[in-house]
């Protein structure tokens, strides 16, 4: 469920455009006014604003945001104002640009989208970046990880939750055979199973594997593979087994210890805010014994912090409330 709060009644789209234009035209940009609009509008409302803004001022608000904002807030706000296919295309493009490719982001998007959504993403990628997504993956990724990612992009995975027990048994045997060689794992078998089966089917296969083998597939994978291939297979595996737990764990790991993985933190919050963030927040609190928003507050600052907090359902009053800050300080010192 969504954690976005939308005012009732929703302000007129034209009024929102005027407010945003004034905020963006102000010296240094009035970020408070900007966030007060975009963080309290749902996907359809944001797209209406974008189209109306373009007609009214003859400029794409995404380009204006890029020119007026900077660093983490710029990336977050642009992703938030994109439509879902553009957002995913941008995430994939950024993940491929890095010297060390972000295999978690690549796999997360390619695995969790339906066939229809992947088609939209491919179109958006080509339109936005002038190259086909398939070509980008083929030229910028090597080895078995390339075959896995291309398989996720190309294969029409079953979206049927009905389980074929005989097929589960067959896939379990294939995976057991694939890892039985003490020298080298048969990655082609793993790629076939992980790129063609539904999440519910794969979940049953992984459970069956552990029952038969005695060890989880993840444990065997960790000991026998490495690099991007291992990262990608583990993402598929964890998403198939428990998606909410995957998101909660990934958010926690993006903030734990010294430093913050702002890219991962932003990606998941922007992607999930209108889908399943309430479930993620509840699971996060149970798993880590602390609210997600408190950890975000301790790891971020400024308008970027406000942006993320509003998306996970924290009100402006809470963000700036003295007792809230006191509670954070008390937790941090404990």
N, C-alpha and C positions, 0 to 999 in steps of 0.2 A: 504493500500500500504506500501511497505517496506521503511525503512529509512536507510538501509545499503548501503554504497557506495562501489562499487567494481571497481578496476582499469581496464582500458581497454587499451591494452590487459591484461588478467589475467596472472600473473606469472605462470610458469610451476610448477606443483604439486611437483616435485622432488626438485626444488629450494626452495619452501616453506618449505618442510621437513628439508632441510639443514639449513635454516634460523632458524626454530623453535628449532631444535636440538642444534644449537649453542647458542641460547638464553636461553634454559633450562639448558645447561651445564655450562653457565657462573656462577661465584660465586654470589650467591644471586638471580640469574635469571635476565636476561635482559628483564624486563617487558614491556618496551617501544617497543622493537623489537617484542616481543610476541604478544602484542595487535595490532601492526601495521599489522600483518598478519591475525590473527583470526577474528578481528573485521571488516575486509574488504573482507571477503569471504562469499558467500551464503551457504545455507545448503548442497547442493550437493558438492560444492567445499570443504567444511570442512570435509565431509565424505570421499572424495577422499584423502584428506591430512591424515586423521586418518588411513585409510587402508594402504596407502603407507608408512607412518611413522612406522606402525607396521611391515611391511615386511622389510623395510630398516634397522631398528634398533632393531627389535625383542622385542619391548616393546609397551604397550598400552599407547598412549599419555595421556589418562585420568588419569592413575595411576601416570604418571610423573608429570602432572599438580598438582595432589593432594600432591605429595611429595615436590614440589618446591614452590608452592604458599600457602597462608594462609588465613584463615577466609573468609571474604566476597568476595574477588577477586577469591579465589580458588573455592568457590561454584558457582559463576557466570560463570567463565571460563569453568568449567566442564559441567555445564548445557548447555552452548552455544555449546560445542563441541560434545554433545550427539546427537543421532538422535531423532526425536520428541517423539517416543514411550519410549525410554530410559529416556529422559528428564522428561516426565510426570510420569513415574514410580518412578524416583528419588524424584520428588516433593511430590508424594503421600507417599513415604516411610518416608521422612523427616517430613511430616505433622502428620504421625502416631507415630513417635518416641517421639514427645514432650509429656511431662507430661500433659499439657493442649493442647489437640489436636487442630490442625489448621483446623477448619471446613470450613473456607472460601476457603482455598487452595484445600481441598479434594473435596468440592462440585463444585468448579469452573472447575476443571479438569474433573470430572466424568460427569458433565452436558453438558459441551461444546464440548465434543468429539463425533464423530459419532460412530455407532455400530462397524464399521470396525476398527476405531482407538482404541476403547476400547479393542477390541480383541488383537490388537498389543501391547497395554499397559499391558494387563494381561500376555502375553507371555514374554514381556521384564521384568516385575516385577519378575516373576518366575525364569527367567534365571539369573537375576542380584542379587536377594536377597534370592533365595532358598526356597521361600514360595509363595503360591498362594495369589493374591491380595484379593480374596474373603475371604480366611481364616483370613488374617490380619484384614480386616474390621470387620469380625464376632467376633474375639477374643479381639480386642482392642477398639471397640466402643460398647456402651450399649444403650438400650432403643430405643425410636422412631427415634433418629438420625441414629442409625445403620440400621433400616428398610428403612429409606429414602435413605441412601448412597448405600446400597445393591440394592435397587430398581433402582437407577440411573445406577449402574453397570450392572445389569442383564436385565433390561427391554429394549426391542427393541423399542425405542421411534420413533414415526412417524417423518420422515424427509421431509414430504410433506407439502408445504406451503398452500395447498388448505384448506379452512375453511369450516367445516360442522356446519352451524348455529344451527341446532337442537342439536348437541353434545355440542356446546358452551352453549346453554341454559340449557341443562341437567347438565353439570359440574358446572355452576353457581349456580344452585339450590342445588347441592350436597355440595358445599362449604358453602353456606348460612346455610344449615342444620347442617353442621359440626361445625360451630362456634356459633350456636344459643343457645346451652346449656350454661347457665351462670356459671356452675361449672367447666366443663371440655370440652376441644375441642376434636372433633373426629379426631385424627391425622391420622388414617388409610385412611380416605377419602382424606385428604390433600396429603398424600404420593401417593395414587393411581393417583390422577390428576397430580401432579407435576412430577411423574416419567414416565408417559406413553404418555403425550401429547407433540406435537411439540412446539417450541418457539412461532410461529405465533398463534397457537391455544390458548396457555396459555395466551398470551398477550391479545387476545380478551376476554377470560374468565375473566381476571383481570379487564379489562375495563367494562365489563358487570356487574361484581360484584359491582364495585363502583357506577354504574348507578342505580342499583337496591337497594343496601344497603344504599347508601348515604355516606359511608366512604370507604376508600381504604382497600383492604385486608391486606396490610402491616401494617396499623394502628391497625386493629383488632388483627393481629398476634402479634404485639408488646405488646399489653395489656393482651394477654391471653396465651402466650407461653414464654419460656425462654431457656437459654443454647444453646447447640449445635443444637438442632432441629430448634430453631428460626433463628440462624445464617444461617444454610443450606437452609432453605426455602426462606429466604430473598435473598440469593445469586442467587438461581434459578429464583426468581421473578424479580430481577433487571436485570439479564442477558437476560431473555426473553423479558422484556419491552424495553430495550435499552442497548445493549452490549457495545457500545462505551462509553456511559455515565457511565456505571458500571466501566469500566477500568479507565476512567479519575478520577472518584470519589475515587476509591480504591487507585490509585496512590497518589492523593492529601492527603488522610487520612493517608497514610503511612509516609508522610513527615511533616504534619502540627504539630504545637506545639513543645514541647520539645522531643528530641530523634527522631529516624527514625526506621521504621520497614523495615530493610534491606532485609529480606527474601521476603516480599511481593513486595517491589520495584524491586528486582532482578527478581522474578518470572514473573511478568507482562512484564517487558521490554524484557527479553530474549524470552518469549513466543510470544510476539506481534511484535517484531522488523521487522520481515519479512512478517507479515500478514496485520496488520491494524494500525500500529503505526502512520502513517501520519494523519489518521482520528482522532486518540486519541489525538495527539498533538494539532490539530486544535480545537477540542472540549474542551480540557483542557484550552487553551488560552481564548476561549470565555467564558467559565464557571467561571474561577477563575481570569481572567484579568491579567494573567502572563504566560509567556512561561514555558512549562514543564522543558526545559533544565536549565532555571535559577533557578528554585526551586531545581532541582537535585544538581546544583552547590553549593547552600547554605547549603544543607543537607548532602553532602558527601565530601570526600577528597581523595587525592592521586591517585593511579592507579585504585582503584575501581571507583572513580569518572570518570576518563578517559574512562574506560571500558563502563560505562553506557552512557556517553555522546556520544561516537562514535556510539553506537547502536541506539541512537535516532536521529542520523544524524548530529551531531555537528562536524565540522572539527577540526583537531588538531590545525590549525591556530587560529580558534575562541577560543578553549579551553585555549590556552596560550597567546591570544591577550590581550594587556594591556587595551584597551578600553572596552573589554568585562568584565574584572574584575572590571573596574571602574563603568560600568553600573550596575553590580550586587551589588556593595557597595552602590550605590545611591538608588537602589530599597530597599535594606535591611534597610537603615536608614530612609526611608519614612514611 
